[in-house]
Amino acid sequence: MIRRISILSVVALASILAYGQVSKGDTIVVTDLTQNTLTGVYTYGVQFTHTANVMPGDGFVIYDFLGLTSTAQVSFAFTTSVPAGAAFNAFLSPLYNYINAPLGPSAPAGPANVLDTGLNTVLLMTDDPLINNLSMVYSGPTIMGTTSGILTVTSSVAGPGATLTNVGVASKDTSGGLYAYSDLTGPGFGGGGSVPLPASFLGGGMLMFGLAIAGLFKKMRSQFVAHA
């Protein structure tokens, strides 16, 4: 499972800030829709913002999705009109991701790219090599502007023993060179594997760069960082 790492690693945020300004937009945003621990079905909204520019190789990765062993458990459908041939393709890897971020796709063997690094330094999580990551890689004509879709993932971890836990998601598009990092709700088991930071460091709302280290927030934290 994803585990949050030491509070001291917040210092590493400075290295990401060096790449450019904090921004909101020009990217792919993934949010929770529904969770059913009895059936194992989870749905997520996928939104391209109004200034997004999504090209082949762009996309997003959900880290450590428990009970995911085959891409047959994953489906995606656009809910707005898109060009013919537009699609998101699912890839699984125990570590890293298949998104074309700087340094290129890091899966299957590394080295880590900026999305993997952001999992650690922005979300304060680590990647469990025993649980698959889900990369959703865009293919087809370039899409510019607001577009939306629904991702459905069916976990084999379902039934009375299944619980909910936080998982990390990171995304990248081409317009403006921005990344987004946030928490999603995913499947857990027996209480889940995510270990939250001490309550004294937590509050409500989004985790934002540029604030003091005390500004760590608990749920649905989103972060957007410019490319180098």
C-alpha positions in Angstrom: 0.0 0.0 0.0 1.0 3.6 -0.3 2.6 4.9 2.9 3.2 8.5 3.8 6.8 9.3 4.5 8.4 11.5 7.1 7.4 15.1 7.6 11.0 16.0 7.1 10.6 15.2 3.4 8.5 18.3 3.0 11.8 20.1 2.7 12.1 18.4 -0.7 9.3 20.6 -1.9 11.9 23.3 -2.5 13.5 21.2 -5.2 10.2 21.1 -7.1 9.4 24.7 -6.6 12.7 25.5 -8.3 11.1 24.2 -11.6 8.7 27.1 -11.8 5.5 28.7 -10.4 2.6 27.1 -8.7 -0.4 27.0 -11.0 -3.9 25.6 -11.2 -5.1 24.5 -14.6 -3.7 23.5 -18.0 -3.8 19.9 -17.0 -5.7 16.6 -16.4 -7.7 16.5 -13.1 -8.8 13.2 -11.6 -11.5 13.1 -8.9 -13.5 10.6 -6.9 -17.0 9.7 -8.1 -18.2 6.5 -6.5 -16.7 3.7 -4.3 -18.3 0.3 -3.6 -16.3 -2.0 -1.3 -18.8 -4.8 -1.7 -18.5 -5.0 -5.5 -15.0 -3.6 -5.8 -16.1 -1.1 -8.4 -14.6 2.4 -8.3 -15.3 5.3 -10.6 -13.4 8.5 -11.1 -14.1 11.7 -13.1 -11.4 12.8 -15.5 -11.5 16.4 -16.5 -9.3 18.3 -19.1 -9.3 22.0 -18.0 -10.3 24.7 -20.5 -6.7 25.5 -21.4 -5.5 21.9 -21.5 -3.6 20.5 -24.5 -3.5 16.8 -24.3 -1.2 14.9 -26.7 -0.3 11.3 -27.2 1.8 10.1 -24.3 0.1 12.4 -21.8 -2.1 11.0 -19.1 -2.2 10.1 -15.4 -1.1 7.4 -13.0 -2.9 6.1 -10.0 -0.3 4.5 -7.6 -0.9 1.3 -5.7 -4.4 0.3 -6.7 -5.0 -2.8 -4.6 -6.6 -5.8 -6.3 -5.7 -4.7 -9.9 -3.9 -7.4 -11.8 -5.2 -7.1 -15.4 -6.1 -4.2 -17.7 -9.4 -6.0 -18.3 -10.4 -4.6 -14.9 -10.2 -1.1 -16.3 -12.4 0.9 -18.7 -12.6 4.5 -19.7 -15.3 6.4 -21.6 -15.3 10.1 -22.7 -18.5 11.9 -21.7 -18.0 14.8 -24.1 -17.4 14.8 -27.9 -13.8 14.0 -28.9 -12.0 13.4 -32.2 -12.2 10.0 -33.8 -9.4 7.8 -32.4 -9.1 9.5 -29.0 -8.6 7.0 -26.3 -7.0 6.3 -22.9 -5.0 3.0 -22.8 -4.4 1.2 -19.5 -0.9 -0.1 -18.5 0.0 -1.8 -15.2 3.4 -1.8 -13.5 4.5 -2.6 -9.9 6.7 0.5 -9.9 6.9 3.7 -11.9 4.5 4.8 -14.7 4.1 4.9 -18.5 3.3 8.6 -18.9 5.6 10.6 -21.2 6.8 13.0 -18.5 10.4 14.4 -18.4 12.9 11.5 -18.5 10.2 9.7 -20.5 8.0 6.8 -19.2 9.7 5.4 -16.1 8.1 2.0 -16.2 9.0 -0.8 -16.1 12.5 -0.4 -14.8 13.0 3.3 -14.0 14.6 5.7 -13.4 11.8 7.7 -11.7 10.3 10.6 -13.7 8.8 13.8 -12.3 5.4 12.1 -11.5 7.1 9.4 -9.4 9.1 12.1 -7.7 6.0 14.2 -7.0 4.4 11.2 -5.3 7.1 11.4 -2.7 7.8 15.1 -2.4 4.3 16.5 -2.9 1.9 13.9 -1.6 4.4 12.4 0.9 3.7 8.9 -0.2 5.8 6.0 -1.4 5.3 3.5 -4.1 4.7 -0.1 -2.9 6.4 -2.6 -5.3 3.9 -5.3 -4.4 0.9 -3.4 -5.7 0.3 -2.4 -9.3 0.2 1.2 -10.5 -2.4 2.1 -13.2 -1.1 4.3 -16.0 -3.8 5.8 -18.3 -1.9 6.9 -21.4 -3.7 9.1 -24.0 -3.5 8.2 -27.7 -5.1 9.9 -30.7 -5.4 13.4 -32.0 -4.5 16.3 -29.8 -7.3 17.5 -27.6 -7.4 21.2 -26.6 -9.9 22.6 -24.1 -12.5 21.2 -21.7 -13.1 17.5 -22.1 -14.4 15.0 -19.6 -14.7 11.2 -19.1 -15.2 8.5 -16.5 -12.7 5.9 -15.5 -14.0 2.7 -14.0 -11.8 0.2 -12.1 -12.9 -3.1 -10.7 -10.8 -4.3 -7.8 -10.6 -8.0 -6.9 -10.5 -6.8 -3.3 -14.2 -6.7 -2.5 -16.6 -7.9 0.1 -17.0 -7.6 3.8 -13.2 -7.3 4.5 -12.7 -4.5 2.0 -12.2 -1.0 3.2 -11.3 2.4 1.6 -7.9 4.0 1.7 -6.1 7.0 0.1 -4.1 6.5 -3.1 -2.0 9.0 -5.0 -2.6 10.2 -8.5 -0.3 12.3 -10.7 -1.1 13.7 -14.2 0.7 15.5 -17.0 -0.4 17.3 -20.1 1.5 19.3 -22.7 -0.1 22.8 -22.4 2.0 25.0 -20.1 4.0 22.1 -18.9 2.1 21.4 -15.8 1.6 18.4 -13.5 -1.2 17.7 -11.0 -0.9 15.7 -7.8 -3.8 14.7 -5.5 -5.4 12.0 -3.3 -8.1 9.6 -4.5 -10.1 7.0 -2.7 -9.1 3.4 -3.5 -9.6 -0.1 -2.2 -8.0 -1.2 1.1 -8.2 -4.3 3.2 -8.4 -4.7 6.9 -8.1 -1.0 7.6 -6.0 -0.1 4.5 -2.3 0.6 4.3 -2.1 4.3 4.1 -0.5 5.8 7.3 -1.7 9.4 7.8 0.6 12.2 9.1 0.2 13.1 12.8 -3.0 15.0 13.4 -1.1 18.0 14.6 0.1 18.5 11.0 -3.3 18.1 9.3 -6.0 20.5 8.4 -8.7 20.8 5.7 -8.4 21.9 2.0 -5.6 21.6 -0.5 -1.9 21.1 0.0 -0.4 24.2 -1.5 3.2 25.1 -2.4 4.5 28.4 -1.1 2.9 28.0 2.4 4.8 27.1 5.5 5.5 23.5 6.3 2.6 23.6 8.8 0.3 23.8 5.8 -0.2 20.1 5.2 -3.8 19.2 4.6 -5.4 15.8 4.8 -7.9 15.0 2.0 -8.2 15.8 -1.7 -5.0 17.8 -1.8 -4.1 19.0 -5.3 -0.9 20.5 -6.5 0.2 21.8 -9.9 3.8 22.3 -10.8 5.4 23.8 -14.0 7.8 21.8 -16.1 11.5 22.7 -16.1 
